[in-house]
Amino acid sequence: MIRWGILGCGNVTEVKSGPALQKAARSSVVACMRRDAAKAKDYAKRHGIETSYSDVDDLIHDPDVNAVYIATPPDSHAELAIRAMQAGKPVLVEKPMALNGAECDSMLEVSQSTGQPLVTAYYRRALPRFEKFRAIILSGDIGEPRGVAVHQLARIEDHPAESWKIDPNVGGGGLFVDMQSHTLDWLDYVFGPATSVSGIVRNQSLEYAAEDFVSYTLGFDKIVASAFCAYAVGQTDESVTVHGSKGFVKVSFFSASPIVVSLGGVRTIYDVGDPAHVHQPFVERTVSHFLGDAPNPAPPDSARRTTALIEELYQSFRTN
C-alpha cells in the first residue's frame, strides 16, 4: 500500500485529487497538513483521515506516511519535495513542477541521489478523454498532424478566488501558468520535446501583477503549435484543435466536452466522460510506479521542460 501524507489541503484536494488518493487501488491517505491547525483538523475529519498536522516536518517524518503529495502553491514545491525525498519518501508534486528550471534541476538531483521517485501531477496524461484524443491523433485518422491551435479566453472578473494564482511571486505567473502548463505538458507528451519557442506576454488590464495575455508559437519535430490566451476579454471560451492532412480533432481542455473529429466535412462525436475525481487514473499510475510496477506517468525531466518553456517565454516580460 501507498500511505499518503498530503502537504497543503487547498481546493485541488477537495474533489480532484484528495478523494482520488483514497479511492485508487493500493492507496490510502493517512495524514494531512495545513499551517492552520484547525483547518487541517477539519479537512481530516471531513475526508476520513486519521491524523492532521500543522507542521511540515511532522508529516514528512510520520512513520505511517510512505509517500508525500505536495498540493501547496508552486513557490514551495522545490523545498518541500526535496525535504520529503531526503526523508526517504517518494513525491507526487502539483504542477507546475517548480517556479523555474533551476529549482527543477535541484529536485531532479535529489531524486537521483536519494533514489526516490518524483512525479508531477499532469493528470491529463491518464484521463480517459485525453487518452482518446491522443489515440485519434496517433492513429492517423486525421492524417499526418500538421499543427495545433490552442485557444483560451476569460473575463478579468472571473479570475480565481485563490489570490496566489495571479501572484507571479507565488505561482510563477498568472492564469496561463496555472492552466496552460497542462497544455504545454500534454503537447510534450504527445509530440515530444519542443525545439523552439517564441511569443508575446503582456499585462493589458493592469488589474494584477501577473500577465493576462500570452501568445506563443512552439516548434516541434514535425508540427507547429500556436496559442492565443487572453484573460481580460469580454467572453469565455477555450479549446485545443489538432489539424491533420485529412481533417481535425478538437476538444475543450478545461471543461467536460465531447471530442469532435472532422473528416471531409463529416463530423464524428466521441463522448468520453471524466471520472468524478479527475486525478484518479493518474494516481493509479503513480501508485503503480511507486510500487515498482509501472514507469513514471509524468517524468520529472519532461515536467522540467514545461517549466523551462514558460521561463523562456516569460523572460522578456519578467525583465521589463
Secondary structure, 3 states (H helix, E strand, C coil): CEEEEEECCCHHHCCCCHHHHHHCCCEEEEEEECCCHHHHHHHHHHHCCCEEECCHHHHHCCCCCCEEEECCCHHHHHHHHHHHHHCCCCEEECCCCCCCHHHHHHHHHHHHHHCCCEEECCHHHCCHHHHHHHHHHHHCCCCCEEEEEEEEECCHHHCCCCHHHHCHHHHCCCHHHHHHHHHHHHHHHHHCCCCEEEEEEECCCCCCCCCCEEEEEEECCCCEEEEEEECCCCCCEEEEEEEECCEEEEECCCCCCCEEEEECCEEEEECCCCCCCCCHHHHHHHHHHHCCCCCCCCCHHHHHHHHHHHHHHHHHHHHC
